[in-house]
Amino acid sequence: MTQVRRTFLKSVALAAITTGALATSAFAADVTLRLHQFLPAQANVPKNILDVWADKIEAESDGRIEIQRFPAMQLGGKPPELFDQVVDGVADITWTVAGYTPGRFPRAEVFELPFTMTNAEAVSKAYWELAEESMMDQDFKQVKVLGLWVHGPGLIHSKEPITSVSDLNGVKLRAPTRVTNKMFSNLGATPVGMPVPAVPEALSKGVIDATVIPWEVTGALKVNEMVGNHTTFGDDTLYTTTFIFAMNKDRYNALPDDLKAVIDANSGLEFSGFAGKQMQMDDAGPAKAAMERGNNIITLNADQVAEWKAAAETTTADWVAEMDEKGLDGTALKARAAELIAKHSQ
């Protein structure tokens, strides 16, 4: 190859690199937001809710907003730190369990009370509405809230069958929140608190004998392979868990108005309802997988559920009294939550 040809090819290559860099620069997003959460990327919530939301934001902003997704705590820290991470700007957006910071979001706990939930879409919309009425400038004043929702019916996954309340005696059980831990303690179990990603190892090592989670996450965590019994409550729901999807307030406020509008259009009541509905829809696959494995699906009848409801009344009464002591009027919160759930359940 002649020196002239070498020089020509080198100049072509440099031109291509320069052109590529200019093109990349021309099409780079105006704003890059880091979304941090605790589940693996292939789990249902990231795949079917958070990615759907992020993809819509990117598309409707014409690529001016890029959402970088960091699953499984890839930005560091532990799940209970996620809310403070979004407050402090460690992440721009986080999805977390309200109960990972016990007592910090007392009003949200009303939706976690035993046998309160009807369906996840209705309760998620009720959660958003109640938050607009009494939480945004209190519990959530440090962040820009994007969505608030709950999962589908919570049930018990256990190594030994659990049918009656007395079957919980001495059972080491992982529950997700302060309210659920108190409930299971009242019911005779030994609650063991931990974020949901820790459940598989805890089951395999015998740290816990049972866990309460919705069906939808059992697939990603392989819980159906570690326990053989699943206790469901018929048309009733033993409990649910409240989630928070939030953005750093300064990052939101710094956006131009048209990009704020994109965020706002994809956040709020309808998005919260969608997220709750999607989580409950995602229960079906793992439930079917457990049945196909031959696991023991225990469906309690009305009389059996009545025993659990009676035993759980103490938890609700204690919560109402505790809220009253805090000056939050637990009776009124519970009544308003019930009213909003009924409204959205019609």
Disulfide bonds with the S-S distance in Angstrom:
none
